[in-house]
Amino acid sequence: MMLHIKNISLTLGKMPILKDISFAASAGELCVIMGANGAGKSSLLNVIAGEYPAYKGDVRIAGEELRKIPIAQQATTRAVLSQHVVLNQPFSVQDVAAMGRFVYSRHLDALDKEIVMCALKTMQVYDLRNRPYPTLSGGQKQRVQMARVLAQLLEAPGLQELDYTGKKMLLLDEPVTGMDILHEQLSLQLATTLASAGVLVVAVLHDFQLAAAFAHRILLLKAGALYTGGTVDEVLTAAHIKNSFGVDVTVLSHPQCNYPLVVTAATAGLFQSPAGKALNVF
Ligand SMILES: Nc1ncnc2c1ncn2[C@@H]1O[C@H](COP(=O)(O)OP(=O)(O)OP(=O)(O)O)[C@@H](O)[C@H]1O
């Protein structure tokens, strides 16, 4: 599945939110969108997810213009993890994960149920499956949401020997928010495993280390426009980070893996408070 975005602009109310963004991503890639708060990352993901059909420009998924793809077809070919999922009804954890299958049928058959259990095990929330979802911690809820989108994507209860090339797209908006380091790694490994199986994965991330370790390509947005895009090494430079986030960083090289390690520059003096004194922000 190829995603082609050409000259996308989006206005919400009277505010220009996205400005003339173009890029392409392929099946098998983990494409990461980064940028400062308000840069337009969620808006761009929502355009690709079909949430904002009033965009200007061209979004093509596997060659078809997004607005012409029937809603039912969109729902069965892509799964979306949104930034803020609010769910207060006392559904059990396994009910929430099972919602991923509802795009195919409201009545889950044996295969659907196996897929849901597989998704719960993969995200290590199987033991919580009978708990009411609202009673979970923030990170646990996020893992259940990952299980839900995984259940939506999978065609078999396993991650081995998958071939989803040209069939599926996964859109993740800050998927690891609230997760501990183990489950951050697990989630991004899952995203790359799915990408290797042919799923086109687009993820919004704030964490440079996760992006550096897992992304095949990074798009860096600034004020609604594409500031730069390319490989991890091309995008995660001190100059690009300074220009898009306003923070001085030093970019080191990971001693084992060779990918960039972004650390805030010790010389920047940002956010330092005199030792022992409360930080006075006003
Ligand atoms: N429905 C809306 N109506 C008007 N403006 C909006 C709407 N949704 C988002 N915006 C504005 O669009 C801009 C981009 O928002 P968006 O949520 O895409 O940013 P983001 O890069 O995902 O930020 P964050 O890192 O904080 O999640 C922001 O200035 C936001 O206030």
The ligand as an ORCA input file, in Angstrom:
! r2SCAN-3c Opt
* xyz 0 1
  N     -10.875     21.463     15.585
  C      -9.977     22.459     15.572
  N     -10.372     23.729     15.350
  C      -9.466     24.744     15.315
  N      -8.148     24.564     15.495
  C      -7.704     23.325     15.722
  C      -8.585     22.198     15.770
  N      -7.855     21.094     16.011
  C      -6.563     21.500     16.123
  N      -6.480     22.848     15.954
  C      -5.255     23.641     15.965
  O      -4.434     23.148     14.945
  C      -3.067     23.218     15.329
  C      -2.436     21.840     15.148
  O      -3.029     20.950     16.096
  P      -2.581     19.430     16.164
  O      -3.416     18.771     17.198
  O      -2.571     18.859     14.801
  O      -1.073     19.585     16.689
  P      -0.023     18.493     17.126
  O       1.215     18.737     16.335
  O      -0.611     17.140     17.043
  O       0.238     18.909     18.649
  P       0.541     18.100     20.007
  O       1.996     17.751     19.993
  O       0.238     19.103     21.063
  O      -0.365     16.903     20.054
  C      -3.038     23.737     16.759
  O      -2.760     25.111     16.728
  C      -4.452     23.485     17.248
  O      -4.810     24.455     18.217
*
